[in-house]
Amino acid sequence: MTPPTTVRADGARETGAACAPGTARTAARTLARCRDLVRPSLSAAIERLHPWPGEMAAFSLGWCEVGGGPADGSFEGKGLRQTLAVLSAEAAGAPGESAVAGAVAVELVHTFSLLHDDIMDEDGTRRQRDTVWKAYGTGPAVLAGDALFALAVQTLAETPGPHTAAAVGRLSKTLSGLVRGQAEDLLFVARPWTGPEAVRTDEYRAMAELKTGTLLGCSAALGGLLGGAPARTVAALDRAGRHLGVAFQAVDDLLGIWGDPAVTGKPVHGDLRQRKKTYPVLAALAGQGRHARELSALLNSPQSLDEAGTVRAAALVEACGGRTATLGEARHHLDAARACLLSVPLAPRAACEIEVLLEFLLHRTV
Amino acid sequence: MTPPTTVRADGARETGAACAPGTARTAARTLARCRDLVRPSLSAAIERLHPWPGEMAAFSLGWCEVGGGPADGSFEGKGLRQTLAVLSAEAAGAPGESAVAGAVAVELVHTFSLLHDDIMDEDGTRRQRDTVWKAYGTGPAVLAGDALFALAVQTLAETPGPHTAAAVGRLSKTLSGLVRGQAEDLLFVARPWTGPEAVRTDEYRAMAELKTGTLLGCSAALGGLLGGAPARTVAALDRAGRHLGVAFQAVDDLLGIWGDPAVTGKPVHGDLRQRKKTYPVLAALAGQGRHARELSALLNSPQSLDEAGTVRAAALVEACGGRTATLGEARHHLDAARACLLSVPLAPRAACEIEVLLEFLLHRTV
């Protein structure tokens, strides 16, 4: 059933014409539908890899265990990027199939970036099991990432159609943006918590837009582009995806401190324990009060934070308004994403599926 | 002065119509001319990188020291790939300038592959100084490689002109081939020296064609393509480059055992000391005689090879015909490269510059 939507003279939908309120189950159904549509082509792409990086790629996608045996499916990602590509093509009035090559490319790039970022960040666990470098070694993980990177470009470049060159151009810009975001993120580690050299929240937002927003923007833009949308619509989809990326990162940061370990699979207050520079902490430290001073003293202490220390740090971040500010950041960028989508004519059903997805992402617990 | 060349009815040059014999100095002049032509665009591309991976990229290219201070130029590579791209455009009758975007892309890809391969191979020294991962750390080196990879695709994709899409398609295939070759090479390490699982010379050749030949073939093909050469010429240039790659690897393997340490900057018999599976050793072990058995016993011994052991191993490789076989392999593939070039009509002066370069590569000492 297509939700009712009015369209203005310039083709844009009225802000007031809301979609039927979605549930987590609706969003999950959309994600599953799009993953199912993309899966055969994504599998076929992975099959083209040399068997060794191919196994590592499949492991990283949650499709198999070390050694190649099938996994039970519980390690697979949500498939947000491929879903966004498919829905964007549908929002442009094209069948979701037209976006599949783009969906495969962005999913491969996402897998590449997780793989290499885990090496750079020395993260040994992802989705409750070993990361690729931990399971297979650093050198092989570098190789697997490179193979995925090359495959992403090749898959898209080999897709016949009038939009291929533009799509490859956009993907290549995205790759550079991703790497730039990762460079910024790595450099944040060495910067102080306070003082003139401290990471500001606007710098953090710019990093998040590059590291997370660029690829989500590209996913939406590629879907629109391959679906034959006009340039103005492609640009709006791109901007919506970028805002979504910033919001997504903010929610991730909230989960990294206050997420339920039973659901996220990460330790409680994990990001604080690891002293990650995330939005809630940076926003909290931007305050000048007594709580902010106590928080910075805790974070600057040479000893590692014990249980009591992390509980206290989380309470201080909250007392300084870091949690509220981050929720506001997420909400603001989701609203901005929604405004971008409302600024251009989109097929109502797909546009609503995207909006339900946005809402789900704000309230997700994992 | 253009050397005299006769052209057959089908446009191909006569085999007998030889170029004037080149000297190492002629080849060096050609390399320097092409590097000078490409350098401004290569510099401009590197300038686009985030400053941190940008410095690592410039370090890897031999342009700067750690920290960004200028290097004295002695760490720069020959620039074989960019030269081949420029000469191939000229051989297609176009100005060398038309190949510059392709030359930049292949040089960036080459730099990326050295950077990541050094991590995977755990090589700490290249061109007589620290490799990037040794100087900057593994994580940052992964990042710098990724940045170069992305930049290569972006630079080429952004080049205006009718051949861009085809050029990007070819580059993306090349990237996948490179990674596949590196996967094979890494897997060779764990395989035995003898018996049914031993690496055969034809497997080694296939690996060398992927790991070294694919990018040299792509360099020549991109030059031809961007220079407007017909498909048949582009294909011949590609094949010539692939053969050149196999020959280049064979010469590299000879230098890895018998190269002069004062010139190569690598320890004498270095590849034997590290028990690298290279063509001379694999060819030697393919024999069944007493010397081959002694050699395999040495290579299979659990202790590391001492000075006397490596000297003896080198003598045994030679006695088993490994050195002669590798020289034959290099010569054969250079002849095959030459035959590819002779099979299509090419502008004589550039074709001769390529031939002089081939000869120089066979006799190079570093």
HADDOCK unambig.tbl for C-alpha pairs under 7 A between the chains (distance, minus, plus):
assign (segid A and resid 50 and name CA) (segid B and resid 180 and name CA) 5.95 0.50 0.50
assign (segid A and resid 119 and name CA) (segid B and resid 139 and name CA) 6.30 0.50 0.50
assign (segid A and resid 120 and name CA) (segid B and resid 139 and name CA) 4.12 0.50 0.50
assign (segid A and resid 120 and name CA) (segid B and resid 140 and name CA) 6.95 0.50 0.50
assign (segid A and resid 139 and name CA) (segid B and resid 119 and name CA) 6.29 0.50 0.50
assign (segid A and resid 139 and name CA) (segid B and resid 120 and name CA) 4.10 0.50 0.50
assign (segid A and resid 140 and name CA) (segid B and resid 120 and name CA) 6.94 0.50 0.50
assign (segid A and resid 143 and name CA) (segid B and resid 179 and name CA) 6.90 0.50 0.50
assign (segid A and resid 146 and name CA) (segid B and resid 179 and name CA) 6.83 0.50 0.50
assign (segid A and resid 147 and name CA) (segid B and resid 176 and name CA) 6.29 0.50 0.50
assign (segid A and resid 147 and name CA) (segid B and resid 179 and name CA) 5.84 0.50 0.50
assign (segid A and resid 150 and name CA) (segid B and resid 172 and name CA) 6.16 0.50 0.50
assign (segid A and resid 150 and name CA) (segid B and resid 175 and name CA) 5.47 0.50 0.50
assign (segid A and resid 150 and name CA) (segid B and resid 176 and name CA) 5.28 0.50 0.50
assign (segid A and resid 151 and name CA) (segid B and resid 176 and name CA) 6.32 0.50 0.50
assign (segid A and resid 153 and name CA) (segid B and resid 172 and name CA) 5.91 0.50 0.50
assign (segid A and resid 154 and name CA) (segid B and resid 169 and name CA) 6.65 0.50 0.50
assign (segid A and resid 154 and name CA) (segid B and resid 172 and name CA) 4.83 0.50 0.50
assign (segid A and resid 154 and name CA) (segid B and resid 173 and name CA) 5.98 0.50 0.50
assign (segid A and resid 157 and name CA) (segid B and resid 169 and name CA) 5.34 0.50 0.50
assign (segid A and resid 158 and name CA) (segid B and resid 169 and name CA) 6.63 0.50 0.50
assign (segid A and resid 165 and name CA) (segid B and resid 165 and name CA) 5.66 0.50 0.50
assign (segid A and resid 169 and name CA) (segid B and resid 154 and name CA) 6.64 0.50 0.50
assign (segid A and resid 169 and name CA) (segid B and resid 157 and name CA) 5.34 0.50 0.50
assign (segid A and resid 169 and name CA) (segid B and resid 158 and name CA) 6.63 0.50 0.50
assign (segid A and resid 172 and name CA) (segid B and resid 150 and name CA) 6.16 0.50 0.50
assign (segid A and resid 172 and name CA) (segid B and resid 153 and name CA) 5.92 0.50 0.50
assign (segid A and resid 172 and name CA) (segid B and resid 154 and name CA) 4.84 0.50 0.50
assign (segid A and resid 173 and name CA) (segid B and resid 154 and name CA) 5.97 0.50 0.50
assign (segid A and resid 175 and name CA) (segid B and resid 150 and name CA) 5.47 0.50 0.50
assign (segid A and resid 176 and name CA) (segid B and resid 147 and name CA) 6.29 0.50 0.50
assign (segid A and resid 176 and name CA) (segid B and resid 150 and name CA) 5.29 0.50 0.50
assign (segid A and resid 176 and name CA) (segid B and resid 151 and name CA) 6.33 0.50 0.50
assign (segid A and resid 179 and name CA) (segid B and resid 143 and name CA) 6.91 0.50 0.50
assign (segid A and resid 179 and name CA) (segid B and resid 146 and name CA) 6.84 0.50 0.50
assign (segid A and resid 179 and name CA) (segid B and resid 147 and name CA) 5.84 0.50 0.50
assign (segid A and resid 180 and name CA) (segid B and resid 50 and name CA) 5.96 0.50 0.50
